[in-house]
């Protein structure tokens, strides 16, 4: 095999990987923007507030990832498509204007969109971390951070405890999907296959955890503190 052929193959693979990451990033941005928008509507924000929450939810994880690996300026700030898809998602959901009787459906949509965004960003974050030379140990952690960053910012902006700190296997699901990506990378599996597998693992764990109420052990209040509270009038 000639050197030119090898270089051509590597160039094609690099372009494919770059295009795949871009697609995953943009789809994840759109889905997380839907999550942010529905949360903004739930808290009765105005149009500007909804769009701000949509953009922050969709981009916080990616910005954090790019800053940590030295990919500056972050893709969100150098490519107008990230802003475009987040605003588009915000406008679509905002003008859908769910009626009060649809509040349960809205809550389910928030969780579904959030689970999908978590999966896509965990996959894209891990693949980009590996592309920048991070070790197989640290890459999944950065992928997890990419996945949970947007949801944390969304919850903080609407004055809620971040879901990652209290929800059913949130960060654990992102980490599981990220580990699948790393395993596929180590065994030289096709990137597209590992991307689908990693996203499926993360999304599946998150949805099953929501449905069945799976969660990690939570901190308990000391017995003495509970007795003191019970003695109060």
N, C-alpha and C positions, 0 to 999 in steps of 0.2 A: 504494500500500500504506500503510495507516494506521500511526501510531506504536504503537498498542496491539497491532496484529498483529505488528509487528516485535519488540516486547518479549515477546510471547507465544512467538514462534518462538525467540528467544534463550534464554528461560527453559526451554523444552522441550529445547533443545540442551544447555544446562548440566546439566539433570537427567539427560539421557541419558549425557553424558560422565562425570558423577559416578558414576552407577550402573555404567557400563562399567568404570571404574577400580576400583570396589569389588569387582566380580566378578573381575577380573583379579588384584587383590591377594589376595583370599581363596583363589582357586584356586592361585595361586603359593605362598601360605603353606602350603596343604595339601600340595602336591607337594614343596616344599622340606622340610617337616616329615617327609615319608616318607623323603627322602634322609638327613636327620639321624638319624632313628630306625634305619634300616638300618645306618648307620655305627656307631651306638651298640651295636647288637646284634653287629656284626662285632667290636667291641673288648670285648665281654662286660661292658658296663655293667649296673648293676642298673636296676630300673624307674624310680626317681627320676632316675638319671643319664641314662637314655634320654629321658625326658620333658624334662629340662633341655636336652639336646642338640637335641631336636626343636624346642623353642620358640626356642632361640638361632639355629639354622639358618634357621628359617622367618621370623624377624623382624628379624635384624640389618641386612639390606640396606634394608628399609623404614624402620627407625628412623633409620639414617644419612641416607637421602634426605630424610625429613621435617625432620630437624634442620637440614640444610644449606639447605633452601629456606624455612625459617621456618614450617613447618606444625606448630605446637606447640599442645598436646601431640601427639606422634606418634599416628597413627591406631591403631597397635598397642596403645597404652596407654589410649586413650579408647573403644575398641570391643571388647567382650568376645568378639566372634566370632573375632578373630585368635587369642586364647588357646584358644578352644574348638576350632577346627579343627586347631591344632597338637597339642593333647592328644589329640584323636580320632585323628589320624593315628598318633601315638605308640603309643596303646593297640592299634590295629588291627594294626600291624606287630609290636609286642612279643609279643602273644599268638599271632601266627602261628608263632613259634618255629621257624625253619628248622633242619633237621637238618644235620649236617656235610657230607653229600653234596650239599647244596644251596648250598654256599659260592660256587661259580662263578655260579650263578643270582643269589645275593644281590649279588655284586659287580656283575653286569650291571644289576640293578635300581637299585642306588645310582647308577650312571652315567646310566641312563635318566631316573630321577626328577630327578637333578641337572640334566640337560640341559633337561628340561621346565620346572623351576623357574627356571633361568637365562633361558630365553626369555620366560616370563610376566613375571618381575620386570623384565627389561630393557625390555619394552614398557610395562608400567605405570609404571615409573620415568620413562621418557622422556615419556610423555603427561602425567604429573603435573607434571614440570618445565616443559613447554611451557605447561600451564595456569597455572602460577605466574609466567609471563612470562620464563623463561630464554631466552636467544638460541638459535637453531638450531645454533650451534657448541657451546655448553656443555651443552645438554639431552641429547645422546647420551652425553656423558661421565658425567652423573649417572645416566642409565639404565643404563649399563654398571656403575657402582658399585653401584647397587641390585641388579643381577643377581649380582655376584660377592661381595657382602658376606657373605651367609649362608654360602656355601661356605667362605669364608676363616675365619670364626669356627668353623665345624664342624671344619675340619681342625686349627686351632690347639688346640681343646679336646681332641682325641684325639691330640695330639702328632705331627702329620704336617705336612710341608711343604705349604702351601696349593696346591690344584690349579691356581689361576690362575698360579702361578709356575713350574709345571713341566709342565702338562698340554697336551693336543692342542688348540690354538686355543680356549682357554676365554674369556678376556676379548675376544679378537678376534671371536668369534661373537656375544657380547653387544653389542659395539659395532656390528657389521654390522646386527643386528636393530634397534638404536636408530636408526641412520642411516635405515633404511627408514621408521620412524615420522616422523622429521623431514621427509623428502622428501614423504611423504604429507600432512603438515601444511602444507608450503609450497605444494603444488599444490591444496590444499583438497579432498583425497580424503576419503571418508567415514571417520570414526575406526574403525569396526568393521572395514572392509576393510584399512586400514593396520595395525591391531592383529594381524589374522590373518596378513597378509603378513610383518610384522616378526617375529612369533613363529615362523612357519614358516622364515624365513631363518636365524634364530639356532639353532633346534632342528636344522634340517637340516645346517648347517655343523658343529655340535658332534658330531652322530652320525656324519657322514661322516669327520670328523677322528679320532674314536675308532676307527672301523672300519679306516681306511686308515693310521692312524698319522701323520697330518699334524701337524706342529708347527713352531714358529718355531725359528730357529737358537739353539743353546744355547751358553753360555760354555764355553770349553775350558781345561783346565788347562795352564799353561805347560810347554813341552817340558823346561825345566830341572828343574821340580818333578817331572815324571814320571820323569826319569832318576834323581833323587835317591831317589825311592821305590823304584825297581827295584833300586837298589844295596843296599837294606836287607836284612838276613837274614830 
